[in-house]
Amino acid sequence: MIRTAPLIALPLLLLACSGGPEDSATSADREGIEAALTNPSIEQFDDAVVVVDANGLGPKGEEPLRFGAPRAEVDSAIEAAFGSAPERSSNDECGAGPMEFSQFGPLQIAYMDDEFRGWFLREGEGVATSDGVQPGTTTLDTLKRERQVRELDTTLEGEFEYTAADYGTITGFAEDGELVRGLQAGISCFFR
């Protein structure tokens, strides 16, 4: 009994030292993350019907569809959100291999072997990132103030990447160095 007493007392001692579940640093961190996800500070995207993030996309207010989801499921959900069928295309010469695409307004969804593999967003209405970034609206300076941004040295003009609210990476393009013109996550068909 004497040997087990320290083992039982240790978790209670650690809990007492940590301040328990009401520890102010933990609560502040949790509130900050929740605020960033529910109240984006970069832009408001009230007009968005589809929300994209570093790991997928989905109709606003619904659980996102992640990379690897079946094409039929993704196209069906986004078609319902937009209220119109996609324009379909394909490219057999992408670096990653043959790809097929569904275009919904400014949003192009990329598929390989009938699985969702990436998205590309241009300027237009109806789509924003989960942290409120919209091509044609958000400036690169604003994004740099709000997120960790790294400018990339590639053959594509103005290419950068940033850490999104879901802690993944989204690639972007700011051709004039000021306004974000496009965003992309997952597999793409860009030639560098």
Buried (B, 14 or more C-beta within 10 A) or exposed (E): EEEEEEEEEEEEEEEEEEEEEEEEEEEEEEEEEEEBEEEBEBBEBEEBBBBBBBBBBBBBEEEBBBBEBEBEEBBEBBBEBBEEEBEEEEEEEBEEEEBBBBBBBBBBBBBBEEEBBBBBBBEEEBBBBBBBBBBBBBBBEBBBEBBEBEBEEEEEEBBBBBBBBBEBBBBBBBEEEEBBBBBBBBBBBBEE
